[in-house]
Amino acid sequence: MDEAIQQRLTAIFRTVFDEPDLQLRRAMTAHDVPAWDSLSHITLIVAVEREFRVRFTTAEVAALMNVGDLADQISKKLS
């Protein structure tokens, strides 16, 4: 995972899930974060789109399996 993207994503995740010590891993999923439910998922995606100034399609969001997939999708959109 690109370090700059990881740092920005970490800040977003910590804010959205109100967990200041949260450490992201590529394989992390909603099952690893107790506060990660369907509503917070939408909040997370919106925050990521705003921070990185990108837009995800519904299909792209549905295809995300973990944090690594999200980081890869961001990297792809930024290149």
mmJSON file of the N, C-alpha and C atoms, coordinates in Angstrom:
{"data_MODEL":{"atom_site":{
"group_PDB":["ATOM","ATOM","ATOM","ATOM","ATOM","ATOM","ATOM","ATOM","ATOM","ATOM","ATOM","ATOM","ATOM","ATOM","ATOM","ATOM","ATOM","ATOM","ATOM","ATOM","ATOM","ATOM","ATOM","ATOM","ATOM","ATOM","ATOM","ATOM","ATOM","ATOM","ATOM","ATOM","ATOM","ATOM","ATOM","ATOM","ATOM","ATOM","ATOM","ATOM","ATOM","ATOM","ATOM","ATOM","ATOM","ATOM","ATOM","ATOM","ATOM","ATOM","ATOM","ATOM","ATOM","ATOM","ATOM","ATOM","ATOM","ATOM","ATOM","ATOM","ATOM","ATOM","ATOM","ATOM","ATOM","ATOM","ATOM","ATOM","ATOM","ATOM","ATOM","ATOM","ATOM","ATOM","ATOM","ATOM","ATOM","ATOM","ATOM","ATOM","ATOM","ATOM","ATOM","ATOM","ATOM","ATOM","ATOM","ATOM","ATOM","ATOM","ATOM","ATOM","ATOM","ATOM","ATOM","ATOM","ATOM","ATOM","ATOM","ATOM","ATOM","ATOM","ATOM","ATOM","ATOM","ATOM","ATOM","ATOM","ATOM","ATOM","ATOM","ATOM","ATOM","ATOM","ATOM","ATOM","ATOM","ATOM","ATOM","ATOM","ATOM","ATOM","ATOM","ATOM","ATOM","ATOM","ATOM","ATOM","ATOM","ATOM","ATOM","ATOM","ATOM","ATOM","ATOM","ATOM","ATOM","ATOM","ATOM","ATOM","ATOM","ATOM","ATOM","ATOM","ATOM","ATOM","ATOM","ATOM","ATOM","ATOM","ATOM","ATOM","ATOM","ATOM","ATOM","ATOM","ATOM","ATOM","ATOM","ATOM","ATOM","ATOM","ATOM","ATOM","ATOM","ATOM","ATOM","ATOM","ATOM","ATOM","ATOM","ATOM","ATOM","ATOM","ATOM","ATOM","ATOM","ATOM","ATOM","ATOM","ATOM","ATOM","ATOM","ATOM","ATOM","ATOM","ATOM","ATOM","ATOM","ATOM","ATOM","ATOM","ATOM","ATOM","ATOM","ATOM","ATOM","ATOM","ATOM","ATOM","ATOM","ATOM","ATOM","ATOM","ATOM","ATOM","ATOM","ATOM","ATOM","ATOM","ATOM","ATOM","ATOM","ATOM","ATOM","ATOM","ATOM","ATOM","ATOM","ATOM","ATOM","ATOM","ATOM","ATOM","ATOM","ATOM","ATOM","ATOM","ATOM","ATOM","ATOM","ATOM","ATOM","ATOM","ATOM","ATOM","ATOM"],
"id":[1,2,3,4,5,6,7,8,9,10,11,12,13,14,15,16,17,18,19,20,21,22,23,24,25,26,27,28,29,30,31,32,33,34,35,36,37,38,39,40,41,42,43,44,45,46,47,48,49,50,51,52,53,54,55,56,57,58,59,60,61,62,63,64,65,66,67,68,69,70,71,72,73,74,75,76,77,78,79,80,81,82,83,84,85,86,87,88,89,90,91,92,93,94,95,96,97,98,99,100,101,102,103,104,105,106,107,108,109,110,111,112,113,114,115,116,117,118,119,120,121,122,123,124,125,126,127,128,129,130,131,132,133,134,135,136,137,138,139,140,141,142,143,144,145,146,147,148,149,150,151,152,153,154,155,156,157,158,159,160,161,162,163,164,165,166,167,168,169,170,171,172,173,174,175,176,177,178,179,180,181,182,183,184,185,186,187,188,189,190,191,192,193,194,195,196,197,198,199,200,201,202,203,204,205,206,207,208,209,210,211,212,213,214,215,216,217,218,219,220,221,222,223,224,225,226,227,228,229,230,231,232,233,234,235,236,237],
"type_symbol":["N","C","C","N","C","C","N","C","C","N","C","C","N","C","C","N","C","C","N","C","C","N","C","C","N","C","C","N","C","C","N","C","C","N","C","C","N","C","C","N","C","C","N","C","C","N","C","C","N","C","C","N","C","C","N","C","C","N","C","C","N","C","C","N","C","C","N","C","C","N","C","C","N","C","C","N","C","C","N","C","C","N","C","C","N","C","C","N","C","C","N","C","C","N","C","C","N","C","C","N","C","C","N","C","C","N","C","C","N","C","C","N","C","C","N","C","C","N","C","C","N","C","C","N","C","C","N","C","C","N","C","C","N","C","C","N","C","C","N","C","C","N","C","C","N","C","C","N","C","C","N","C","C","N","C","C","N","C","C","N","C","C","N","C","C","N","C","C","N","C","C","N","C","C","N","C","C","N","C","C","N","C","C","N","C","C","N","C","C","N","C","C","N","C","C","N","C","C","N","C","C","N","C","C","N","C","C","N","C","C","N","C","C","N","C","C","N","C","C","N","C","C","N","C","C","N","C","C","N","C","C","N","C","C","N","C","C"],
"label_atom_id":["N","CA","C","N","CA","C","N","CA","C","N","CA","C","N","CA","C","N","CA","C","N","CA","C","N","CA","C","N","CA","C","N","CA","C","N","CA","C","N","CA","C","N","CA","C","N","CA","C","N","CA","C","N","CA","C","N","CA","C","N","CA","C","N","CA","C","N","CA","C","N","CA","C","N","CA","C","N","CA","C","N","CA","C","N","CA","C","N","CA","C","N","CA","C","N","CA","C","N","CA","C","N","CA","C","N","CA","C","N","CA","C","N","CA","C","N","CA","C","N","CA","C","N","CA","C","N","CA","C","N","CA","C","N","CA","C","N","CA","C","N","CA","C","N","CA","C","N","CA","C","N","CA","C","N","CA","C","N","CA","C","N","CA","C","N","CA","C","N","CA","C","N","CA","C","N","CA","C","N","CA","C","N","CA","C","N","CA","C","N","CA","C","N","CA","C","N","CA","C","N","CA","C","N","CA","C","N","CA","C","N","CA","C","N","CA","C","N","CA","C","N","CA","C","N","CA","C","N","CA","C","N","CA","C","N","CA","C","N","CA","C","N","CA","C","N","CA","C","N","CA","C","N","CA","C","N","CA","C","N","CA","C","N","CA","C","N","CA","C","N","CA","C","N","CA","C"],
"label_alt_id":[null,null,null,null,null,null,null,null,null,null,null,null,null,null,null,null,null,null,null,null,null,null,null,null,null,null,null,null,null,null,null,null,null,null,null,null,null,null,null,null,null,null,null,null,null,null,null,null,null,null,null,null,null,null,null,null,null,null,null,null,null,null,null,null,null,null,null,null,null,null,null,null,null,null,null,null,null,null,null,null,null,null,null,null,null,null,null,null,null,null,null,null,null,null,null,null,null,null,null,null,null,null,null,null,null,null,null,null,null,null,null,null,null,null,null,null,null,null,null,null,null,null,null,null,null,null,null,null,null,null,null,null,null,null,null,null,null,null,null,null,null,null,null,null,null,null,null,null,null,null,null,null,null,null,null,null,null,null,null,null,null,null,null,null,null,null,null,null,null,null,null,null,null,null,null,null,null,null,null,null,null,null,null,null,null,null,null,null,null,null,null,null,null,null,null,null,null,null,null,null,null,null,null,null,null,null,null,null,null,null,null,null,null,null,null,null,null,null,null,null,null,null,null,null,null,null,null,null,null,null,null,null,null,null,null,null,null],
"label_comp_id":["MET","MET","MET","ASP","ASP","ASP","GLU","GLU","GLU","ALA","ALA","ALA","ILE","ILE","ILE","GLN","GLN","GLN","GLN","GLN","GLN","ARG","ARG","ARG","LEU","LEU","LEU","THR","THR","THR","ALA","ALA","ALA","ILE","ILE","ILE","PHE","PHE","PHE","ARG","ARG","ARG","THR","THR","THR","VAL","VAL","VAL","PHE","PHE","PHE","ASP","ASP","ASP","GLU","GLU","GLU","PRO","PRO","PRO","ASP","ASP","ASP","LEU","LEU","LEU","GLN","GLN","GLN","LEU","LEU","LEU","ARG","ARG","ARG","ARG","ARG","ARG","ALA","ALA","ALA","MET","MET","MET","THR","THR","THR","ALA","ALA","ALA","HIS","HIS","HIS","ASP","ASP","ASP","VAL","VAL","VAL","PRO","PRO","PRO","ALA","ALA","ALA","TRP","TRP","TRP","ASP","ASP","ASP","SER","SER","SER","LEU","LEU","LEU","SER","SER","SER","HIS","HIS","HIS","ILE","ILE","ILE","THR","THR","THR","LEU","LEU","LEU","ILE","ILE","ILE","VAL","VAL","VAL","ALA","ALA","ALA","VAL","VAL","VAL","GLU","GLU","GLU","ARG","ARG","ARG","GLU","GLU","GLU","PHE","PHE","PHE","ARG","ARG","ARG","VAL","VAL","VAL","ARG","ARG","ARG","PHE","PHE","PHE","THR","THR","THR","THR","THR","THR","ALA","ALA","ALA","GLU","GLU","GLU","VAL","VAL","VAL","ALA","ALA","ALA","ALA","ALA","ALA","LEU","LEU","LEU","MET","MET","MET","ASN","ASN","ASN","VAL","VAL","VAL","GLY","GLY","GLY","ASP","ASP","ASP","LEU","LEU","LEU","ALA","ALA","ALA","ASP","ASP","ASP","GLN","GLN","GLN","ILE","ILE","ILE","SER","SER","SER","LYS","LYS","LYS","LYS","LYS","LYS","LEU","LEU","LEU","SER","SER","SER"],
"label_asym_id":["A","A","A","A","A","A","A","A","A","A","A","A","A","A","A","A","A","A","A","A","A","A","A","A","A","A","A","A","A","A","A","A","A","A","A","A","A","A","A","A","A","A","A","A","A","A","A","A","A","A","A","A","A","A","A","A","A","A","A","A","A","A","A","A","A","A","A","A","A","A","A","A","A","A","A","A","A","A","A","A","A","A","A","A","A","A","A","A","A","A","A","A","A","A","A","A","A","A","A","A","A","A","A","A","A","A","A","A","A","A","A","A","A","A","A","A","A","A","A","A","A","A","A","A","A","A","A","A","A","A","A","A","A","A","A","A","A","A","A","A","A","A","A","A","A","A","A","A","A","A","A","A","A","A","A","A","A","A","A","A","A","A","A","A","A","A","A","A","A","A","A","A","A","A","A","A","A","A","A","A","A","A","A","A","A","A","A","A","A","A","A","A","A","A","A","A","A","A","A","A","A","A","A","A","A","A","A","A","A","A","A","A","A","A","A","A","A","A","A","A","A","A","A","A","A","A","A","A","A","A","A","A","A","A","A","A","A"],
"label_entity_id":["1","1","1","1","1","1","1","1","1","1","1","1","1","1","1","1","1","1","1","1","1","1","1","1","1","1","1","1","1","1","1","1","1","1","1","1","1","1","1","1","1","1","1","1","1","1","1","1","1","1","1","1","1","1","1","1","1","1","1","1","1","1","1","1","1","1","1","1","1","1","1","1","1","1","1","1","1","1","1","1","1","1","1","1","1","1","1","1","1","1","1","1","1","1","1","1","1","1","1","1","1","1","1","1","1","1","1","1","1","1","1","1","1","1","1","1","1","1","1","1","1","1","1","1","1","1","1","1","1","1","1","1","1","1","1","1","1","1","1","1","1","1","1","1","1","1","1","1","1","1","1","1","1","1","1","1","1","1","1","1","1","1","1","1","1","1","1","1","1","1","1","1","1","1","1","1","1","1","1","1","1","1","1","1","1","1","1","1","1","1","1","1","1","1","1","1","1","1","1","1","1","1","1","1","1","1","1","1","1","1","1","1","1","1","1","1","1","1","1","1","1","1","1","1","1","1","1","1","1","1","1","1","1","1","1","1","1"],
"label_seq_id":[1,1,1,2,2,2,3,3,3,4,4,4,5,5,5,6,6,6,7,7,7,8,8,8,9,9,9,10,10,10,11,11,11,12,12,12,13,13,13,14,14,14,15,15,15,16,16,16,17,17,17,18,18,18,19,19,19,20,20,20,21,21,21,22,22,22,23,23,23,24,24,24,25,25,25,26,26,26,27,27,27,28,28,28,29,29,29,30,30,30,31,31,31,32,32,32,33,33,33,34,34,34,35,35,35,36,36,36,37,37,37,38,38,38,39,39,39,40,40,40,41,41,41,42,42,42,43,43,43,44,44,44,45,45,45,46,46,46,47,47,47,48,48,48,49,49,49,50,50,50,51,51,51,52,52,52,53,53,53,54,54,54,55,55,55,56,56,56,57,57,57,58,58,58,59,59,59,60,60,60,61,61,61,62,62,62,63,63,63,64,64,64,65,65,65,66,66,66,67,67,67,68,68,68,69,69,69,70,70,70,71,71,71,72,72,72,73,73,73,74,74,74,75,75,75,76,76,76,77,77,77,78,78,78,79,79,79],
"pdbx_PDB_ins_code":[null,null,null,null,null,null,null,null,null,null,null,null,null,null,null,null,null,null,null,null,null,null,null,null,null,null,null,null,null,null,null,null,null,null,null,null,null,null,null,null,null,null,null,null,null,null,null,null,null,null,null,null,null,null,null,null,null,null,null,null,null,null,null,null,null,null,null,null,null,null,null,null,null,null,null,null,null,null,null,null,null,null,null,null,null,null,null,null,null,null,null,null,null,null,null,null,null,null,null,null,null,null,null,null,null,null,null,null,null,null,null,null,null,null,null,null,null,null,null,null,null,null,null,null,null,null,null,null,null,null,null,null,null,null,null,null,null,null,null,null,null,null,null,null,null,null,null,null,null,null,null,null,null,null,null,null,null,null,null,null,null,null,null,null,null,null,null,null,null,null,null,null,null,null,null,null,null,null,null,null,null,null,null,null,null,null,null,null,null,null,null,null,null,null,null,null,null,null,null,null,null,null,null,null,null,null,null,null,null,null,null,null,null,null,null,null,null,null,null,null,null,null,null,null,null,null,null,null,null,null,null,null,null,null,null,null,null],
"Cartn_x":[0.864,0.0,0.903,0.621,1.369,1.324,2.488,2.574,1.754,1.777,1.006,-0.489,-0.936,-2.354,-2.691,-1.816,-2.07,-2.199,-1.341,-1.403,-2.723,-3.137,-4.398,-5.585,-5.538,-6.606,-6.684,-5.544,-5.513,-6.209,-5.922,-6.57,-8.085,-8.525,-9.961,-10.595,-9.999,-10.535,-10.61,-9.564,-9.556,-10.681,-10.948,-12.024,-13.39,-13.612,-14.923,-15.294,-14.334,-14.631,-14.304,-13.862,-13.544,-12.61,-11.55,-10.536,-9.167,-8.661,-7.407,-6.171,-6.218,-5.054,-5.19,-6.224,-6.476,-5.312,-4.824,-3.732,-4.286,-4.122,-4.634,-3.679,-4.283,-3.55,-4.254,-3.523,-4.129,-5.303,-5.175,-6.202,-7.352,-7.308,-8.356,-9.708,-10.75,-12.116,-13.04,-14.3,-15.291,-15.359,-15.04,-15.075,-14.0,-12.982,-11.878,-12.114,-13.148,-13.425,-14.862,-15.04,-16.388,-17.403,-16.968,-17.896,-18.204,-17.592,-17.75,-19.017,-20.093,-21.365,-21.746,-22.947,-23.334,-23.398,-23.858,-23.939,-22.543,-21.692,-20.335,-19.551,-19.909,-19.261,-19.546,-20.79,-21.151,-20.399,-20.36,-19.631,-18.159,-17.598,-16.193,-15.942,-16.775,-16.588,-16.709,-17.684,-17.854,-16.628,-16.121,-14.935,-13.717,-13.569,-12.45,-12.582,-13.785,-13.996,-13.661,-14.04,-13.741,-12.253,-11.616,-10.196,-9.34,-9.637,-8.808,-9.348,-10.517,-11.166,-11.344,-11.924,-12.239,-13.7,-14.23,-15.594,-15.544,-16.261,-16.365,-17.746,-17.796,-19.088,-19.604,-20.872,-21.454,-20.751,-20.454,-19.762,-18.364,-17.665,-16.318,-16.393,-17.357,-17.506,-17.877,-18.781,-19.211,-18.063,-17.097,-15.973,-14.882,-14.929,-13.896,-14.025,-12.963,-12.974,-12.231,-11.321,-10.526,-9.895,-9.163,-8.524,-7.519,-6.828,-5.874,-6.545,-7.722,-8.471,-8.857,-9.254,-9.615,-8.41,-7.274,-6.051,-5.657,-5.773,-5.438,-6.374,-7.653,-8.637,-8.347,-7.969,-7.602,-6.378,-5.363,-4.137,-4.422,-5.27,-5.646,-6.343,-7.231,-7.967,-7.072,-6.06,-5.158,-4.1,-3.892,-2.842,-3.359],
"Cartn_y":[-1.175,0.0,1.228,2.17,3.422,4.115,4.531,5.1,6.38,7.254,8.509,8.21,7.261,6.884,6.255,5.391,4.733,5.756,6.753,7.77,8.534,8.919,9.659,8.763,7.507,6.573,6.32,6.178,5.946,7.087,8.314,9.472,9.419,9.052,8.956,7.864,6.682,5.57,5.926,6.549,6.928,7.902,8.831,9.797,9.142,8.409,7.792,6.818,6.007,4.987,5.426,6.676,7.246,6.328,5.888,5.031,5.625,6.493,7.213,6.333,5.092,4.21,3.148,3.246,2.251,2.173,0.966,0.728,-0.057,0.484,-0.189,-1.277,-2.342,-3.413,-3.676,-4.136,-4.412,-5.382,-6.377,-7.417,-7.044,-5.862,-5.45,-5.351,-5.86,-5.804,-5.24,-5.127,-4.635,-5.526,-6.789,-7.713,-7.386,-6.627,-6.284,-4.997,-4.25,-2.969,-3.007,-3.09,-3.242,-2.189,-0.969,0.118,0.158,-0.732,-0.709,-1.451,-0.691,-1.261,-0.619,-0.905,-0.415,1.106,1.754,3.215,3.833,3.31,3.862,3.572,2.499,2.197,3.308,3.753,4.854,6.119,6.397,7.564,7.477,6.294,6.071,6.336,5.782,5.955,7.43,8.119,9.547,10.333,10.016,10.706,10.453,9.219,8.882,9.641,9.669,10.397,11.882,12.454,13.876,14.12,13.298,13.484,13.34,12.33,12.051,12.671,13.308,13.934,12.944,11.801,10.755,10.365,9.628,9.087,7.606,6.833,5.399,5.072,4.134,3.639,2.636,2.337,1.339,-0.004,-0.366,-1.628,-1.656,-0.529,-0.466,-0.646,-0.005,-0.133,-1.571,-2.164,-3.538,-4.535,-4.224,-5.132,-5.041,-4.031,-3.867,-4.963,-5.713,-6.8,-6.453,-5.475,-5.118,-3.736,-3.293,-1.97,-1.901,-2.987,-3.008,-2.754,-3.351,-3.104,-1.633,-1.038,0.381,1.233,0.953,1.709,1.547,0.333,0.086,0.859,0.89,1.596,3.115,3.63,5.051,5.329,4.492,4.664,4.645,3.728,3.618,4.89,5.437,6.631,7.872,7.883,9.038,9.027,7.874,7.827,8.189],
"Cartn_z":[0.0,0.0,0.0,-0.881,-0.961,0.398,0.882,2.23,2.387,1.387,1.475,1.528,0.706,0.733,2.07,2.575,3.854,4.985,5.009,6.065,6.012,4.824,4.682,5.015,4.575,4.898,6.401,7.035,8.479,9.212,8.823,9.454,9.252,8.061,7.779,8.638,8.642,9.432,10.906,11.436,12.851,13.173,12.265,12.47,12.35,11.275,11.026,12.14,12.579,13.575,14.997,15.152,16.463,17.257,16.576,17.19,16.89,17.776,17.514,17.353,17.821,17.729,16.631,15.822,14.781,13.812,13.574,12.623,11.439,10.245,9.057,8.583,8.05,7.382,6.065,5.081,3.769,3.885,4.738,4.845,5.776,6.377,7.319,6.611,7.3,6.782,7.857,7.521,8.469,9.703,9.582,10.722,11.756,11.345,12.244,13.035,12.672,13.322,13.846,15.16,15.723,15.265,15.063,14.691,13.191,12.414,10.957,10.568,10.41,9.973,8.632,8.155,6.827,6.768,7.821,7.837,7.883,8.741,8.82,7.535,6.835,5.556,4.541,4.5,3.593,3.99,5.283,5.784,5.401,5.522,5.171,3.689,2.834,1.387,1.001,1.56,1.272,1.74,2.932,3.447,2.57,2.09,1.202,-0.119,-0.676,-1.935,-1.769,-0.66,-0.429,-0.249,0.582,0.87,-0.384,-1.2,-2.366,-3.653,-3.551,-4.701,-5.856,-5.494,-6.464,-6.272,-7.236,-7.146,-7.447,-6.641,-6.852,-7.393,-8.311,-8.776,-7.738,-7.829,-6.935,-7.112,-8.343,-8.621,-8.006,-8.058,-7.458,-5.951,-5.324,-3.868,-3.513,-4.27,-4.002,-4.163,-5.009,-5.264,-4.202,-3.334,-2.309,-1.259,-1.049,-0.084,1.206,1.124,2.292,2.086,3.076,3.02,1.875,1.605,0.497,-0.844,-1.033,-2.268,-2.386,-1.273,-1.271,-1.638,-1.028,-1.329,-2.797,-3.313,-4.721,-5.651,-5.306,-6.128,-6.124,-4.971,-4.865,-5.737,-5.597,-6.373,-7.862,-8.287,-9.695,-10.183,-9.367,-9.76,-9.778,-8.941,-8.881,-9.979,-10.611,-11.646,-13.015],
"occupancy":[1.0,1.0,1.0,1.0,1.0,1.0,1.0,1.0,1.0,1.0,1.0,1.0,1.0,1.0,1.0,1.0,1.0,1.0,1.0,1.0,1.0,1.0,1.0,1.0,1.0,1.0,1.0,1.0,1.0,1.0,1.0,1.0,1.0,1.0,1.0,1.0,1.0,1.0,1.0,1.0,1.0,1.0,1.0,1.0,1.0,1.0,1.0,1.0,1.0,1.0,1.0,1.0,1.0,1.0,1.0,1.0,1.0,1.0,1.0,1.0,1.0,1.0,1.0,1.0,1.0,1.0,1.0,1.0,1.0,1.0,1.0,1.0,1.0,1.0,1.0,1.0,1.0,1.0,1.0,1.0,1.0,1.0,1.0,1.0,1.0,1.0,1.0,1.0,1.0,1.0,1.0,1.0,1.0,1.0,1.0,1.0,1.0,1.0,1.0,1.0,1.0,1.0,1.0,1.0,1.0,1.0,1.0,1.0,1.0,1.0,1.0,1.0,1.0,1.0,1.0,1.0,1.0,1.0,1.0,1.0,1.0,1.0,1.0,1.0,1.0,1.0,1.0,1.0,1.0,1.0,1.0,1.0,1.0,1.0,1.0,1.0,1.0,1.0,1.0,1.0,1.0,1.0,1.0,1.0,1.0,1.0,1.0,1.0,1.0,1.0,1.0,1.0,1.0,1.0,1.0,1.0,1.0,1.0,1.0,1.0,1.0,1.0,1.0,1.0,1.0,1.0,1.0,1.0,1.0,1.0,1.0,1.0,1.0,1.0,1.0,1.0,1.0,1.0,1.0,1.0,1.0,1.0,1.0,1.0,1.0,1.0,1.0,1.0,1.0,1.0,1.0,1.0,1.0,1.0,1.0,1.0,1.0,1.0,1.0,1.0,1.0,1.0,1.0,1.0,1.0,1.0,1.0,1.0,1.0,1.0,1.0,1.0,1.0,1.0,1.0,1.0,1.0,1.0,1.0,1.0,1.0,1.0,1.0,1.0,1.0,1.0,1.0,1.0,1.0,1.0,1.0,1.0,1.0,1.0,1.0,1.0,1.0],
"B_iso_or_equiv":[0.0,0.0,0.0,0.0,0.0,0.0,0.0,0.0,0.0,0.0,0.0,0.0,0.0,0.0,0.0,0.0,0.0,0.0,0.0,0.0,0.0,0.0,0.0,0.0,0.0,0.0,0.0,0.0,0.0,0.0,0.0,0.0,0.0,0.0,0.0,0.0,0.0,0.0,0.0,0.0,0.0,0.0,0.0,0.0,0.0,0.0,0.0,0.0,0.0,0.0,0.0,0.0,0.0,0.0,0.0,0.0,0.0,0.0,0.0,0.0,0.0,0.0,0.0,0.0,0.0,0.0,0.0,0.0,0.0,0.0,0.0,0.0,0.0,0.0,0.0,0.0,0.0,0.0,0.0,0.0,0.0,0.0,0.0,0.0,0.0,0.0,0.0,0.0,0.0,0.0,0.0,0.0,0.0,0.0,0.0,0.0,0.0,0.0,0.0,0.0,0.0,0.0,0.0,0.0,0.0,0.0,0.0,0.0,0.0,0.0,0.0,0.0,0.0,0.0,0.0,0.0,0.0,0.0,0.0,0.0,0.0,0.0,0.0,0.0,0.0,0.0,0.0,0.0,0.0,0.0,0.0,0.0,0.0,0.0,0.0,0.0,0.0,0.0,0.0,0.0,0.0,0.0,0.0,0.0,0.0,0.0,0.0,0.0,0.0,0.0,0.0,0.0,0.0,0.0,0.0,0.0,0.0,0.0,0.0,0.0,0.0,0.0,0.0,0.0,0.0,0.0,0.0,0.0,0.0,0.0,0.0,0.0,0.0,0.0,0.0,0.0,0.0,0.0,0.0,0.0,0.0,0.0,0.0,0.0,0.0,0.0,0.0,0.0,0.0,0.0,0.0,0.0,0.0,0.0,0.0,0.0,0.0,0.0,0.0,0.0,0.0,0.0,0.0,0.0,0.0,0.0,0.0,0.0,0.0,0.0,0.0,0.0,0.0,0.0,0.0,0.0,0.0,0.0,0.0,0.0,0.0,0.0,0.0,0.0,0.0,0.0,0.0,0.0,0.0,0.0,0.0,0.0,0.0,0.0,0.0,0.0,0.0],
"pdbx_formal_charge":[null,null,null,null,null,null,null,null,null,null,null,null,null,null,null,null,null,null,null,null,null,null,null,null,null,null,null,null,null,null,null,null,null,null,null,null,null,null,null,null,null,null,null,null,null,null,null,null,null,null,null,null,null,null,null,null,null,null,null,null,null,null,null,null,null,null,null,null,null,null,null,null,null,null,null,null,null,null,null,null,null,null,null,null,null,null,null,null,null,null,null,null,null,null,null,null,null,null,null,null,null,null,null,null,null,null,null,null,null,null,null,null,null,null,null,null,null,null,null,null,null,null,null,null,null,null,null,null,null,null,null,null,null,null,null,null,null,null,null,null,null,null,null,null,null,null,null,null,null,null,null,null,null,null,null,null,null,null,null,null,null,null,null,null,null,null,null,null,null,null,null,null,null,null,null,null,null,null,null,null,null,null,null,null,null,null,null,null,null,null,null,null,null,null,null,null,null,null,null,null,null,null,null,null,null,null,null,null,null,null,null,null,null,null,null,null,null,null,null,null,null,null,null,null,null,null,null,null,null,null,null,null,null,null,null,null,null],
"auth_seq_id":[1,1,1,2,2,2,3,3,3,4,4,4,5,5,5,6,6,6,7,7,7,8,8,8,9,9,9,10,10,10,11,11,11,12,12,12,13,13,13,14,14,14,15,15,15,16,16,16,17,17,17,18,18,18,19,19,19,20,20,20,21,21,21,22,22,22,23,23,23,24,24,24,25,25,25,26,26,26,27,27,27,28,28,28,29,29,29,30,30,30,31,31,31,32,32,32,33,33,33,34,34,34,35,35,35,36,36,36,37,37,37,38,38,38,39,39,39,40,40,40,41,41,41,42,42,42,43,43,43,44,44,44,45,45,45,46,46,46,47,47,47,48,48,48,49,49,49,50,50,50,51,51,51,52,52,52,53,53,53,54,54,54,55,55,55,56,56,56,57,57,57,58,58,58,59,59,59,60,60,60,61,61,61,62,62,62,63,63,63,64,64,64,65,65,65,66,66,66,67,67,67,68,68,68,69,69,69,70,70,70,71,71,71,72,72,72,73,73,73,74,74,74,75,75,75,76,76,76,77,77,77,78,78,78,79,79,79],
"auth_comp_id":["MET","MET","MET","ASP","ASP","ASP","GLU","GLU","GLU","ALA","ALA","ALA","ILE","ILE","ILE","GLN","GLN","GLN","GLN","GLN","GLN","ARG","ARG","ARG","LEU","LEU","LEU","THR","THR","THR","ALA","ALA","ALA","ILE","ILE","ILE","PHE","PHE","PHE","ARG","ARG","ARG","THR","THR","THR","VAL","VAL","VAL","PHE","PHE","PHE","ASP","ASP","ASP","GLU","GLU","GLU","PRO","PRO","PRO","ASP","ASP","ASP","LEU","LEU","LEU","GLN","GLN","GLN","LEU","LEU","LEU","ARG","ARG","ARG","ARG","ARG","ARG","ALA","ALA","ALA","MET","MET","MET","THR","THR","THR","ALA","ALA","ALA","HIS","HIS","HIS","ASP","ASP","ASP","VAL","VAL","VAL","PRO","PRO","PRO","ALA","ALA","ALA","TRP","TRP","TRP","ASP","ASP","ASP","SER","SER","SER","LEU","LEU","LEU","SER","SER","SER","HIS","HIS","HIS","ILE","ILE","ILE","THR","THR","THR","LEU","LEU","LEU","ILE","ILE","ILE","VAL","VAL","VAL","ALA","ALA","ALA","VAL","VAL","VAL","GLU","GLU","GLU","ARG","ARG","ARG","GLU","GLU","GLU","PHE","PHE","PHE","ARG","ARG","ARG","VAL","VAL","VAL","ARG","ARG","ARG","PHE","PHE","PHE","THR","THR","THR","THR","THR","THR","ALA","ALA","ALA","GLU","GLU","GLU","VAL","VAL","VAL","ALA","ALA","ALA","ALA","ALA","ALA","LEU","LEU","LEU","MET","MET","MET","ASN","ASN","ASN","VAL","VAL","VAL","GLY","GLY","GLY","ASP","ASP","ASP","LEU","LEU","LEU","ALA","ALA","ALA","ASP","ASP","ASP","GLN","GLN","GLN","ILE","ILE","ILE","SER","SER","SER","LYS","LYS","LYS","LYS","LYS","LYS","LEU","LEU","LEU","SER","SER","SER"],
"auth_asym_id":["A","A","A","A","A","A","A","A","A","A","A","A","A","A","A","A","A","A","A","A","A","A","A","A","A","A","A","A","A","A","A","A","A","A","A","A","A","A","A","A","A","A","A","A","A","A","A","A","A","A","A","A","A","A","A","A","A","A","A","A","A","A","A","A","A","A","A","A","A","A","A","A","A","A","A","A","A","A","A","A","A","A","A","A","A","A","A","A","A","A","A","A","A","A","A","A","A","A","A","A","A","A","A","A","A","A","A","A","A","A","A","A","A","A","A","A","A","A","A","A","A","A","A","A","A","A","A","A","A","A","A","A","A","A","A","A","A","A","A","A","A","A","A","A","A","A","A","A","A","A","A","A","A","A","A","A","A","A","A","A","A","A","A","A","A","A","A","A","A","A","A","A","A","A","A","A","A","A","A","A","A","A","A","A","A","A","A","A","A","A","A","A","A","A","A","A","A","A","A","A","A","A","A","A","A","A","A","A","A","A","A","A","A","A","A","A","A","A","A","A","A","A","A","A","A","A","A","A","A","A","A","A","A","A","A","A","A"],
"auth_atom_id":["N","CA","C","N","CA","C","N","CA","C","N","CA","C","N","CA","C","N","CA","C","N","CA","C","N","CA","C","N","CA","C","N","CA","C","N","CA","C","N","CA","C","N","CA","C","N","CA","C","N","CA","C","N","CA","C","N","CA","C","N","CA","C","N","CA","C","N","CA","C","N","CA","C","N","CA","C","N","CA","C","N","CA","C","N","CA","C","N","CA","C","N","CA","C","N","CA","C","N","CA","C","N","CA","C","N","CA","C","N","CA","C","N","CA","C","N","CA","C","N","CA","C","N","CA","C","N","CA","C","N","CA","C","N","CA","C","N","CA","C","N","CA","C","N","CA","C","N","CA","C","N","CA","C","N","CA","C","N","CA","C","N","CA","C","N","CA","C","N","CA","C","N","CA","C","N","CA","C","N","CA","C","N","CA","C","N","CA","C","N","CA","C","N","CA","C","N","CA","C","N","CA","C","N","CA","C","N","CA","C","N","CA","C","N","CA","C","N","CA","C","N","CA","C","N","CA","C","N","CA","C","N","CA","C","N","CA","C","N","CA","C","N","CA","C","N","CA","C","N","CA","C","N","CA","C","N","CA","C","N","CA","C","N","CA","C","N","CA","C","N","CA","C","N","CA","C"],
"pdbx_PDB_model_num":[1,1,1,1,1,1,1,1,1,1,1,1,1,1,1,1,1,1,1,1,1,1,1,1,1,1,1,1,1,1,1,1,1,1,1,1,1,1,1,1,1,1,1,1,1,1,1,1,1,1,1,1,1,1,1,1,1,1,1,1,1,1,1,1,1,1,1,1,1,1,1,1,1,1,1,1,1,1,1,1,1,1,1,1,1,1,1,1,1,1,1,1,1,1,1,1,1,1,1,1,1,1,1,1,1,1,1,1,1,1,1,1,1,1,1,1,1,1,1,1,1,1,1,1,1,1,1,1,1,1,1,1,1,1,1,1,1,1,1,1,1,1,1,1,1,1,1,1,1,1,1,1,1,1,1,1,1,1,1,1,1,1,1,1,1,1,1,1,1,1,1,1,1,1,1,1,1,1,1,1,1,1,1,1,1,1,1,1,1,1,1,1,1,1,1,1,1,1,1,1,1,1,1,1,1,1,1,1,1,1,1,1,1,1,1,1,1,1,1,1,1,1,1,1,1,1,1,1,1,1,1,1,1,1,1,1,1]
}}}
